[in-house]
Structure formats: C-alpha cells, structure tokens
Amino acid sequence: MSVHSRRSYLTVLVSGLLFALGLGISGMTKQTKVLGFLDLTGKWDPSLAFVMIGAIAVHFVAIRIVRRRSKPLFGEEFHLPTAKDLDARLLSGAALFGVGWGLGGFCPGPGLVSVLSGAKAPIVFVVAMTLGMVIQHYAFAPRTTAPGAAERSG
C-alpha cells in the first residue's frame, strides 16, 4: 500500500471518527432528540435545527474552499455531484428517507454510530436500512441483455 493510500485511509478514518463524535455531542444519536425535533405539535425540541444550521454553515464555507482547489489533497480529482434535476426516483427516495427518519428516529450516520450502544432500535434500523439499500441496488440496477441477444432477436 502506498503512502498516498495510507494517508487517504487515515483521513477517512479521522473524518469518520470526528463525524461520530459530533453526532454524539450534538445528541443526533438519541432517538428522543430526533423525534422531539420532528414533533411539531407536541413537545417540539428545536435544538436539532441549530445542529443543521451549523452543518450548513460548515458546508457553505467548505464547498467554496474545495472549488478553488485544482485537486483534492489525497486524490487526483474531485468527485462532486453534477445532477441538478428533480426526478421521481430522487423525490421518492427523499420521501422514503423522511418516513424512515420519522418512524425510526435515526438517519444513516447516527444509526450506524448508535449501533455501538448495542440497543435493539438502532440495530433494527441499520438492518432495515441495509436491506433497503440492497433492494434499491437490484431494483434500479441498469438492465443489460445477454451478449448477442439483440443479434438473435433481429
């Protein structure tokens, strides 16, 4: 493994640990915190809004720094999203994410971090999330035909 690859993996590890620490400090790993934020008609907990505003502010600054660079520190090129269209797949995925977030009280990152607690709820959430990703992968995988199938049918 090259020094470049090791530094890249170390950066990913440190970034993941920092993200997990931030989730824990902000309370995003607590189901009650998330569900309290989503309960607009009951005992609404607005504290998660401040976490989101902080994340948006960090991203606002970071994306401007990234766009000024010619390449990443540990890679040859940036892999930034380019799609700007809203289609049924994106909207249905966002709706499903929202329903899962509301029912489970977790989103993917906090769910993964919460699995370390050993509690049943985050484990069930992560298993269901993983199953959903596998189903989505196979349901929306590009359809390919067998080699020579077009020649035989025509």
C-alpha positions as CSV (number, residue, x, y, z in Angstrom):
1,M,0.0,0.0,0.0
2,S,1.4,3.4,-1.0
3,V,2.0,6.3,1.4
4,H,-0.7,8.2,-0.6
5,S,-3.3,5.4,0.0
6,R,-2.4,5.2,3.7
7,R,-2.9,8.9,4.2
8,S,-6.1,8.8,2.3
9,Y,-7.4,5.9,4.5
10,L,-6.2,7.7,7.6
11,T,-8.0,10.9,6.5
12,V,-11.2,8.9,6.0
13,L,-10.9,7.2,9.4
14,V,-10.2,10.5,11.3
15,S,-13.1,12.2,9.4
16,G,-15.4,9.4,10.3
17,L,-14.4,9.5,14.0
18,L,-14.8,13.3,14.1
19,F,-18.3,12.9,12.5
20,A,-19.3,10.2,15.0
21,L,-18.0,12.4,17.9
22,G,-20.0,15.4,16.5
23,L,-23.1,13.3,16.3
24,G,-22.7,12.1,19.9
25,I,-22.0,15.6,21.2
26,S,-25.0,17.1,19.3
27,G,-27.4,14.4,20.5
28,M,-28.2,13.3,17.0
29,T,-27.7,9.7,18.1
30,K,-30.6,9.9,20.6
31,Q,-33.9,8.8,19.1
32,T,-35.7,11.1,21.6
33,K,-33.8,14.1,20.4
34,V,-34.6,13.4,16.7
35,L,-38.3,12.5,17.3
36,G,-38.7,15.6,19.6
37,F,-37.5,17.7,16.7
38,L,-40.0,16.1,14.3
39,D,-42.9,16.5,16.8
40,L,-44.2,19.9,15.7
41,T,-47.5,19.6,17.6
42,G,-46.2,18.2,20.9
43,K,-43.1,19.0,22.9
44,W,-41.0,20.3,19.9
45,D,-37.3,20.3,20.5
46,P,-35.7,22.9,18.2
47,S,-32.1,22.1,19.2
48,L,-31.5,19.9,16.2
49,A,-32.2,22.9,14.0
50,F,-29.1,24.5,15.4
51,V,-27.1,21.4,14.6
52,M,-28.4,21.5,11.0
53,I,-27.7,25.3,10.7
54,G,-24.1,24.6,11.9
55,A,-23.7,21.8,9.4
56,I,-25.0,24.0,6.6
57,A,-22.6,26.8,7.6
58,V,-19.6,24.4,7.6
59,H,-20.6,23.1,4.2
60,F,-21.2,26.6,2.8
61,V,-17.5,27.5,3.6
62,A,-16.0,24.1,2.7
63,I,-17.5,23.9,-0.7
64,R,-16.1,27.3,-1.6
65,I,-12.7,26.2,-0.5
66,V,-12.9,22.9,-2.4
67,R,-14.0,24.7,-5.6
68,R,-10.9,26.9,-5.5
69,R,-8.6,23.9,-5.5
70,S,-7.4,22.2,-8.6
71,K,-7.4,18.7,-7.0
72,P,-8.0,17.1,-3.6
73,L,-5.2,16.6,-1.0
74,F,-5.3,12.8,-1.3
75,G,-6.6,12.1,-4.8
76,E,-6.3,13.0,-8.5
77,E,-9.7,14.6,-8.9
78,F,-12.8,15.7,-7.1
79,H,-16.0,13.6,-7.3
80,L,-18.6,16.3,-6.8
81,P,-22.3,15.7,-7.7
82,T,-23.3,17.1,-11.0
83,A,-27.0,16.2,-11.3
84,K,-29.4,19.1,-10.9
85,D,-32.7,17.6,-12.0
86,L,-35.5,16.5,-9.8
87,D,-37.0,13.2,-10.9
88,A,-39.4,10.6,-9.4
89,R,-36.5,8.5,-8.2
90,L,-34.9,11.3,-6.2
91,L,-38.2,12.6,-4.8
92,S,-39.5,9.1,-3.8
93,G,-36.1,8.4,-2.2
94,A,-36.2,11.6,-0.2
95,A,-39.8,10.9,0.9
96,L,-38.8,7.3,1.9
97,F,-35.8,8.7,3.8
98,G,-38.1,11.2,5.6
99,V,-40.6,8.5,6.6
100,G,-37.8,6.2,7.8
101,W,-36.3,9.1,9.8
102,G,-39.6,9.9,11.4
103,L,-40.5,6.3,12.2
104,G,-37.1,5.2,13.3
105,G,-35.7,8.4,14.9
106,F,-32.4,7.8,13.1
107,C,-30.8,8.8,9.8
108,P,-27.9,6.7,8.4
109,G,-24.9,8.2,10.1
110,P,-26.4,8.4,13.6
111,G,-28.0,5.0,13.2
112,L,-24.6,3.5,12.5
113,V,-23.0,5.2,15.4
114,S,-25.9,4.2,17.7
115,V,-25.4,0.5,16.8
116,L,-22.3,0.7,19.0
117,S,-24.6,1.1,22.0
118,G,-25.9,-2.4,21.5
119,A,-29.5,-1.2,21.8
120,K,-32.2,-3.0,19.8
121,A,-33.7,0.0,18.0
122,P,-30.5,1.2,16.1
123,I,-29.7,-2.4,15.2
124,V,-33.1,-3.0,13.7
125,F,-32.9,0.4,11.9
126,V,-29.4,-0.4,10.4
127,V,-30.6,-3.9,9.3
128,A,-33.7,-2.4,7.7
129,M,-31.6,0.4,6.0
130,T,-29.1,-2.1,4.7
131,L,-31.9,-4.3,3.3
132,G,-33.5,-1.2,1.7
133,M,-30.1,-0.4,0.0
134,V,-29.7,-3.9,-1.3
135,I,-33.3,-3.9,-2.7
136,Q,-32.8,-0.5,-4.2
137,H,-29.5,-1.6,-5.8
138,Y,-31.0,-4.6,-7.5
139,A,-34.4,-2.9,-8.3
140,F,-32.7,0.1,-10.1
141,A,-29.6,-1.6,-11.5
142,P,-29.0,-0.9,-15.1
143,R,-30.7,-3.6,-17.2
144,T,-28.3,-5.4,-19.6
145,T,-29.1,-8.0,-22.1
146,A,-27.1,-11.2,-22.7
147,P,-24.3,-10.8,-25.2
148,G,-25.6,-11.4,-28.7
149,A,-29.3,-11.2,-27.6
150,A,-30.0,-8.3,-29.9
151,E,-28.5,-10.0,-32.8
152,R,-30.6,-13.2,-32.3
153,S,-33.9,-11.3,-31.9
154,G,-33.5,-9.2,-35.1
